[in-house]
Amino acid sequence: MTLLMMLKRTFAFLPVLAWVAGSFMLTSCDRTRNDKGYEYFPDMAHSLAYETYSPNPNFKNGSTEQMPVAGTINRDMLPYHYAANDSARKQAGKDLVNPLQMTPENLAIGKEKFTIFCQNCHGNQGLGDGFLYTSKRFSVKPASLVSPKMMNAPMGEIFHVITKGWGVMGAHGSQINPADRWRIAMYVEKELQKKTNK
């Protein structure tokens, strides 16, 4: 068989091959706008579980999304029974005791959390001269954490103020977990106030 005959036979099949390849490409890409064509693992693309807002025949109200059982408490979030007022703040100062040990690690975490959540208002030394105040973005001067009043405040009061807020300061209980609130209070009392006392 000559080379010319081989080439003729090969080129004779090219239109057929092109038609098969074109048909495959056109049919494998998209059957409809919502269907991505053929899938090797459809169970990974299409969940067998009910979606959050989808109807669900397993519940009486026919909804997949259900309210939590009454009295449910989020994991790692214990109820806090002190109100956001002056008498509750003083009571929290008497009742609450820091459950964490005074360790270098806890103080380091307290400093880190203070830097994240408190420094913008209270300043890095706790003087109430944070960036939000000095840049005039916040018109009310934040409290000094190293004032004589704060020096005499029990650690439980600091924890309470972080949790519920005080005056113009907003509550941070939903943003900072209880252990880290204690670490911040520990850092304020043992590090910032100690530096000021020297």
C-alpha positions in Angstrom: 0.0 0.0 0.0 1.4 3.3 -1.0 1.6 6.4 1.1 -0.8 8.1 -1.1 -3.5 5.5 -0.6 -3.0 5.5 3.1 -3.5 9.3 3.2 -6.7 9.0 1.1 -8.2 6.5 3.5 -7.2 8.6 6.5 -8.7 11.7 5.0 -11.9 9.8 4.1 -12.6 9.2 7.8 -11.8 12.8 8.9 -15.3 14.2 8.2 -16.8 11.3 10.2 -14.4 11.8 13.0 -15.1 15.5 13.0 -18.9 14.9 13.1 -18.6 12.5 16.0 -16.3 14.8 18.0 -18.6 17.8 17.3 -21.7 15.9 18.3 -20.1 14.7 21.5 -19.0 18.2 22.4 -22.4 19.8 21.7 -24.3 17.2 23.7 -22.0 16.8 26.6 -21.7 20.4 27.6 -25.2 21.4 28.6 -28.6 19.8 28.2 -30.4 22.7 29.8 -29.4 25.9 31.6 -29.9 24.2 35.0 -28.3 20.8 34.1 -24.6 20.6 33.6 -24.7 17.6 31.4 -23.5 14.1 32.3 -22.0 13.7 35.7 -19.8 10.9 37.0 -20.7 11.5 40.7 -24.2 13.1 40.7 -24.6 12.5 44.5 -21.8 14.9 45.1 -23.4 17.6 43.0 -27.0 17.0 44.1 -27.4 16.7 47.8 -29.7 14.0 49.1 -30.3 16.1 52.2 -33.0 18.7 52.4 -31.9 22.3 51.7 -32.4 24.9 54.5 -35.5 26.6 53.0 -36.9 23.7 51.1 -40.3 22.0 52.0 -39.9 19.0 54.2 -42.7 16.4 54.7 -41.0 15.0 57.8 -42.2 17.9 60.0 -45.7 19.0 60.9 -45.2 22.6 59.6 -43.6 21.3 56.3 -40.4 23.3 56.7 -36.9 22.0 56.8 -35.6 24.9 58.9 -36.8 24.5 62.5 -36.6 26.7 65.6 -34.2 25.4 68.3 -35.9 23.6 71.2 -36.9 26.0 74.0 -34.2 26.6 76.5 -31.4 25.6 74.1 -28.0 27.1 74.9 -25.3 27.5 72.3 -22.3 25.3 72.8 -19.6 27.0 74.9 -21.9 30.0 75.6 -23.2 29.9 79.1 -26.2 32.2 80.1 -25.2 35.5 81.6 -27.7 36.6 84.2 -26.5 40.1 84.9 -28.3 43.1 83.4 -26.6 46.1 81.7 -27.0 48.6 84.6 -25.0 50.0 87.4 -26.2 47.8 90.2 -25.7 44.6 88.1 -22.2 45.8 87.2 -21.3 46.2 90.9 -22.9 42.9 91.8 -21.0 41.1 89.0 -17.8 42.6 90.5 -18.6 41.0 93.8 -19.9 37.6 92.5 -17.8 36.8 89.5 -14.4 35.2 90.0 -11.9 34.6 87.2 -11.8 30.8 86.6 -8.5 31.0 84.7 -5.0 30.7 86.1 -2.7 33.7 85.9 -0.2 32.3 83.4 2.1 34.0 80.8 0.1 32.2 78.1 -3.3 33.6 79.3 -1.8 37.1 79.6 -0.4 36.8 76.1 -3.8 35.8 74.7 -5.4 38.6 76.8 -3.0 41.1 75.2 -3.8 39.8 71.7 -7.6 40.0 72.3 -7.2 43.5 73.8 -5.3 44.6 70.7 -8.1 43.3 68.5 -11.2 44.4 70.4 -10.2 47.2 72.8 -7.2 49.1 71.5 -9.0 51.0 68.8 -11.0 52.9 71.4 -9.0 52.6 74.7 -5.5 52.9 73.2 -2.6 50.6 73.5 -1.8 51.8 77.1 -5.5 51.9 78.1 -5.5 55.7 78.4 -8.7 56.2 76.4 -6.7 57.6 73.5 -7.3 55.0 70.8 -7.3 55.7 67.1 -11.1 56.0 66.8 -11.1 58.9 69.3 -7.8 60.6 68.2 -8.9 60.5 64.5 -12.2 62.2 65.4 -14.2 59.3 64.2 -15.7 58.8 67.7 -16.6 62.0 69.5 -16.8 60.7 73.1 -13.5 60.0 74.8 -13.4 56.3 75.9 -12.8 55.6 79.6 -9.2 55.3 80.8 -8.6 51.7 82.0 -5.8 52.9 84.2 -7.7 55.6 86.1 -8.0 55.4 89.9 -11.6 54.2 89.5 -10.6 51.4 87.3 -7.6 50.5 89.5 -10.1 49.8 92.3 -12.6 47.9 90.1 -12.7 44.1 90.7 -11.9 41.9 87.7 -15.5 40.7 87.6 -16.6 44.3 86.8 -14.2 44.5 83.9 -15.6 41.1 82.6 -19.1 42.5 83.0 -18.4 45.7 81.1 -16.8 43.7 78.3 -19.8 41.4 78.2 -22.7 43.9 78.5 -21.1 47.3 77.6 -21.2 50.4 79.7 -22.2 54.0 78.8 -21.4 54.5 75.1 -19.4 51.3 74.9 -21.2 48.5 73.2 -21.6 45.0 74.5 -18.9 42.6 73.2 -20.3 39.4 74.7 -21.4 38.1 71.4 -18.0 38.7 69.8 -15.6 37.5 72.5 -16.0 34.1 74.2 -16.1 34.1 78.0 -12.6 32.7 78.5 -11.1 35.5 76.3 -13.1 38.1 78.2 -11.5 36.9 81.4 -8.1 37.0 79.7 -8.6 40.6 78.6 -9.7 41.6 82.1 -6.6 39.8 83.5 -4.4 41.6 81.0 -5.9 45.0 81.9 -5.6 44.4 85.6 -2.2 42.7 85.8 -0.3 44.3 82.9 -1.7 47.7 81.9 -2.5 48.9 85.4 0.7 47.5 86.8 2.7 49.5 84.2 0.9 52.6 85.2 1.5 52.0 88.9 5.2 51.9 88.5 
